[in-house]
């Protein structure tokens, strides 16, 4: 699957109203096979230890999935997408990214659109050995994550060169998302021996200079 991600920050109330007005038209873009929103939690409890307060999580991350890359590229010129970007409220900031989505096979990966607690991780450029970093991350990091107790979904995001006009490119190196039933399941998984193994594998990756963000988000179908 190929994914267009629209990450909107700033002016929370105005952005929420914008999403309520534009969500249905974005979900109805030609070729869209999946339309979801990711939203920050108001109260993370003990899970806050794994969540980056700065930079803050976006107000909403809109995720639009397409079966083939050509459908994604065609959607970038859709009038409804252009209208949604033009309608962004004052104080809102939008970053866009397009990805090839990799899905690690799991026996219990039966989630449909929406639902669950997603741990959204995004590595940003620069990285002198970007191609090698992405290849090793996807090949080595995701299989280790499959050993997390209670894990429901593992996704890797490989950036491709595509973005809608009028948006700011996010500048991602690679992305990752793991999903659990709820925050309690996530916290329990982080206490397992899998997290130290992931940290050890991270030391084997090529060096990078960009930041890496970790945000716990609620996944829901896009209205």
N, C-alpha and C positions, 0 to 999 in steps of 0.2 A: 504494500500500500504506500501511497505518497500523501504527504500531509502538509497542509498550509497552517501555520500557527500564527495567530495574531495575539500579541501580548500587550495588554493595555494597563497603564499605570496612571496614578494621579487622579485627583478629584473623584473620590470613591462614589459619592452619591450621583454625580452627573454621569459617570461611567456606567453605573448600574442601570440608570435610566436609558442611556444610549444602547446598552446591550438588550434591554427589554424591547426597545423599538426596532433594533436591527437584526436581532438573533434569528428570527424566522426567515428573513430574506437571505441571510448568509447561509443558513441551513438548506435553502432551496436553490443555491447556485447550481448551474448545470454541472453534472458529473459528480456531485457530492454523494458519497456512499456512507459517510459517517460524520456526525456533527455533535460535538461535545463541548462543554465548558468546564474549566477548572477554576475553583474559587478558594481563596484562603479561609482558614478556620478562624473563628473569633476567639476560641479558647482551646489551646493545644494541650494544656495540662503538662504532664511529664514529657510529652513528645516534643515540647519546645526546645529541649536540649539538642535536638537534631535539625532544627529549623533555623535558617539564617534570618536574623532580624534586619540586617543590612548587608547588601541591598534588599529592600523589602520585597515581598512577593507582589506580583501584579494584582490589580483588582480583579481581572479576569484574563484567562488564557483561552481563546477560542481555537478549537482544533477542528479542521475540516479535512476529511480523508477522501482520497480518490483512488480508484482501482489502478489507473495507469498515469504515468507522468504527463502524457499529452492532455488528459482531462484537467489536471492541476494547472498546467501552463495556460490552457484555454480560459480557465476560470479567472485568471489574473486580469483579464480584460473585460470581465463581466460588469455591466453598468451597476448592478446592485452592490458589488464590492467597492467600486469607485464611490458610490453614493454613501456607503457606510463609513468609509474613510473620511470623506468630506464632511460628514455629520459629526465627527468626533467633537466633544465639548471642549470649551476653553479649559486649559490646565491638564488635559489628558495627553498622554504620551504613548504612541503605538510603535512597537517593534514587530517586524514580520520575519518569518523564516520558513523555508520549504525544506522538507526532508524526504528521504527514502526511509520508511519505517521498517525496522527489523523486529520480529516477534520471536522470543525464545519459547520453544514449546514446553508446556507444563501440563501434567495430567489434570489439574484442577482449574485450568484456564477456561472457565465457562462464563466469564463476565460478558454481558452484552453492552450496548451503549449505556453509559452512565453507571454510577454506583461505585462505592469503594473509596478508600483513602489512598491517594497517589503521592509518592515521593518523587518530585520533579527535580531532576538534576540537569544542569546545563553548564558545559564547559565552553569558555569563550576564547577566541583568538586573542593574541597571536600564539603560534606554535611553529617553530622552524621545520619540524617533521610532522606536519599535520596529517598527511596521508597515512604514515606509519602509525601514528597515535590512534587514529580512528580505527584502522584495521585491527590493531592489537586490543583496543578497548572492546570492540564488538565481539571479537573472537574469544577473548579471555575473561572479561569482566562479567558478561551476562551469564555464562554457564555457572560461575560461582554463585551468583545470586539465586539460581534455581534451588540451592540448598537452604535458603531461608525458610524457617518453619512458618506455615500459614500464608506463604506468598501465593498470589492469585494471577498475577500477570507481570511479565518482564518485556519491556520495549526498549529498543535502541533506535536512535535517530541520527541518520547520516545526512548532513546538509547537502543540498543541491543548489545550483545557481538559479534562483527564481524568486521574485518578490513583486508585489503589486506596486504600481506607480503611486507615489505620494506617501509611502511608508519608509521607515528607517530600518535598514537591514540590521538584524540582531547580532550578527558577527559570531555565530556559534561555531565551535570546533566539533562538538559531538553532544548528543543528548541521551539521557537515560530516564526511564520511569519504571518504578516498581509499585505494584498495587496490592493492598491488603483489604480485608473486610472492614476494618475500623482502626482507630488510633491505638487501641489496646493491643491489637494483633501486630501492628507495626512496632510498637515499643518492645514487645516480647521478642520479635525477630531481631531487633537491634542488639538485644542482650545475648544472642547466640554467638557461636564461634565463627559465624560467617563474616561478620563485619571486620574482625582482624585479618581474615584472609583477603578480603577486598582491599584493605589498606596496604597489605603486603604486595598485592598485584599492582596497585597504583604506583609503587616504587619502581616497577619494571617498565612502566610506560615511558616513551620519550619525553624529555623536558618540555614544559610549556610555560608561557609567560602570562596568559590570561587568567582571569578569575574563574572560580567554579561556584555556582549557587545551588543551594539545597532548600527546597520549599515543599512543605506538606500542604496538599490541596485536596479539596472535595471535588469529585468528578460527577457531573450531572449531564443529562441530555440538553443540548442547546434548544432553547424555546423556539 
